[in-house]
Amino acid sequence: MTAALVVGDLQVGITRDYAFSRRVLPPVAALLPRARAAGVLPVFVRTAFRPNRTDLAETNPLITAFFDTGDAFREGAPETEVDPALVRDAGDVTVLKRRASAFAGTDLDLVLRARGIDEVVLTGVATSAMIAATAYAAADRDYRVTVLQDCCADADDDLHDAFVRSIFPARGMAVVLSQDWAPA
């Protein structure tokens, strides 16, 4: 069994503009060396939309609203780069996504299967968006799913708590603190 540590949406524009996201930077940064030492593949997932809007549907007001906030979500902008508090290594993978799930329209599944990975360990923001969408998509693809409770956050603390205490466990997903996670 092998695992990938998915670090989702901890990019400059998000950690700068959304205060709740900054509280997960220290635990994720501390976790990365331990994960690498255990042979876990770090996968950094960034959200960015094409500047000409060709990947935006007017029928999707949430995604369009993110684009309209400015460079924080525009492909090519420095704000879409991984937050510098998270040190990346040459062996890490970066995936660009254009929707909530790290699997939607990306090559994440291909990368994981090529590496023989069968567990996805989720960190990042927001719990009710990227984490939830990626967790469901991973489960649909038969990956084991672990959510590191202290390494994710949401603008709504009650919503975060509902997902990590009730929703994810009820769907067979493991939820643990990063200090208690033992890479397989």
Secondary structure by P-SEA (a helix, b strand, c coil): cccccccccccaaaaaccaaaaaaaaaaaaaaaaaaaabbbbbbbbbbccccccccccccaaaaaaaacccccccccccccccccccccccbbbbbbcccccccccaaaaaaaaacccbbbbbccccccaaaaaaaaaaaaccbbbbcccccccccaaaaaaaacccccccbbbbbcccccccc
